[in-house]
Amino acid sequence: MTQPDVFDQKVLDQNIRELQEWLRRAWQQLADPSLTAFSRRELRNQMKQCNADLRVQLQAASKRMLVPPASSGRTFAKPALRILA
C-alpha cells in the first residue's frame, strides 16, 4: 500500500465514523418531544441524505478492500520437490 492509499483510507474511515455519529445523535434528537412536526420532517430528510452518503462511503470502503495491493514485482512459485530415498 502506498502512502496516498493509506491517507485515503484514513479519510474514508473518518468520514464513515462522522456520518455514523451524526446519525446516532439525530436519532436521539428525533426522540425529543419538544420538536415540532416541521423540525421532525426536516430532521428525517437530513437523516435520509446522511444515510445515502454513508452508504456511498461504505461501498467505496468495501471496493477498496477488494482491490489487491500492488505487487512488489516478486512472484512466488511452487517449488519443485523431489523425494530422496
N, C-alpha and C positions, 0 to 999 in steps of 0.2 A: 504494500500500500504506500503510495507516495504521500508527501506532506499535504498537498491540496485535498486529497481524498479524506485524510484524517480530519482536516479542518471542516470540510463539507459535512462529514458525518457528525461532528460535534454540533455544528449549527443546526443540522436536521434534528438531532436528538433534543436540542434545547427548544426548538420550535414545537416539537411534539409535546414536551413536558409543559410548556407555557400554555398551549391550547388545552391540554387536559386539565390544568389547574384553573384556567378561566372557566371551563365548562363546570367543574366541580363547584366553584363559587357561584356561578349562575344558577345552578340547581338549588343551592342554599338560599340565594336571594329570591328565587321563584316561590319558595315556601313562605315568604314573608306575607302575612295577612294584610299589611298596610299598602301593598301595591295596588294601583288602580288597574282596571281592565286593560286600558291602553298600554300601561307600562308592562303588564304581563305579556301582552301580544308582541310588543316591541322586543322584549327580552327573549321570547321564544323565537322570533325571527332572527335575532342575533345568534342565538344558540344553534339554529339550523345552519346558518352560514359558517359558524365556527366548526360545527360538526363536519361540514363538507370540506373545509380547509384541513381539518385533522385527518380526514380520510385520504386526501391527496398526499399529505405529508407521510402518512403510514405506508401508502402504496409506493412512494418514492424510496422510503427506507427499505421496504421489502425487496424492491428491484435492485437496490444497491447491494443487498446481502446475497442476491442470486448471482451477481456478476463475479466470476472467478478473479482472483487477484492476478495482476500481470506477472507473467513468468520471468524468472531471472535468467533465462537462457539455458539453464541446466535441465537436462531431461534425465529421468531415471528409468532405466530399462531393467527387465527381469534378467538376472544373471544366469548364464548357462551353468547348470550344476551337473557334476558328474559324481557318481557313486564309485568310490575306490574300494576294492575288496582286498 
